[in-house]
């Protein structure tokens, strides 16, 4: 247990502490040190691709998808929906609330900046996942992800790579931990909003979850329905809040930028908190660099690897710039005095109650359920390729891992075990390290693919 805590602190604790004016300090964790400079590097070597090719991302998202006769294949937009299902989860509600609560309105600006940087990282890892994807003999279509391009980097034609196995194991540990967090979050929300007992919440979550994930080809179809509806409805409600409070928007934007760079925060010793709360939430909400989303990106049946990379880069924009901002604006457009002394979901529920009355509390509980349930389905889709890499192509190992995840979901609905939650944090931290070990030296292949796409694909559209 002590070793585990040391690993946790090494990954998530402040590895370097920098002094700032006003007595504030800026604590940098290992993962921030890894992801921010790497993201800036990827931004430069792709010539600011997320900004240059944003219209192209939208074009690809709108274009005609794969041949309907390829029933087992996953289209590029379907792979984006799967990755969006896991990105748009509890972090977009609870995480944003925590960031704004601790760092103030200015944290939102740093979330936006981290998302722009992270979108370049998301492009590189998704493009590599496409380059090294392989046919999936179990589910049909394709599979891949960091384990597969890490394998190519370190082992070539050998059967297994130690680093790739460590990445895959870290992912499986992470997703088991997240399963419990999902169960506990929904259980608490349903208890508060509807007085539903945790046991009934467990049944509501696990029975449909088991039916969907144990079926061969149902997960993507279900997410194809849930994700656009839940994200679209959440955005529409936020637009209603914004339109209804239109006159307050200038002061909200003033708060965001003033508190992001403000002299008051620096003198009060709070600038470091504002910056790091925004950066950390931006990085870990959009998952860029962790190696999760490439597991979905690899499954996409597209005619060029860069298309999948561009779609996953768009996914970071959807997650942070759109959905996370929705949550932040709901809170920031509520009166400050109403928010005083509140934190976590209590703060968001109070804001929703102010905007929509009692219906707002119910809406947040249902939204959290949809976000969390779609996340659970998404992470088990991710797990497929990692289970196959470690244990080979067999239904036994696939079914056992799904059963373990379902048990963790059930247990999480009934009780909170912080050790398992920390296991999820350690898992995603280790995934990020193993992924970045390969991502930096292999990024030149993603850049070469981008150059080929811009040379041969883009001119055909003009």
Protein Blocks (a to p, Z undefined) as FASTA:
>chain_A
ZZmmmmmmmmmmcfbacddehhiacdddfklmmmmmmmmmmmmmnoomlmmmmmmmmmmm
mmccddfklmmbccfklmmmmmmmmmmmmklmmmmmmmmmmnojmlmmmmmmmmmmmmmm
mmmmmmmmmmmgccdfkngpjdedjklmmmmmmnomafbdfklmmmmmmmmmmmmmmmmm
mmmmmmmmmmmmnopafklmmmmmmmmmmmmmmpmklmmmmmmmmmmmmmmmmmmmmmmm
mmmmmmmmmmmmmmmmmmmmgmklmmnopmmmmmmmmmmmmmmmnoponlmmmmmmmmpc
cfbfklmmmmmmmmmmmmmmmmmmmmmmmmmmpcfklmgopacjllmmmmmmmmnojmlm
mmmmmmmmmmmmmmmmmmmmmmmmmmmmmnopafklmmmmmmmmmmmmmmmmmpccfklm
mmmmmmmmmmmmmmmmmmmmmmmmmmmmmmmmmmmmmmmmZZ
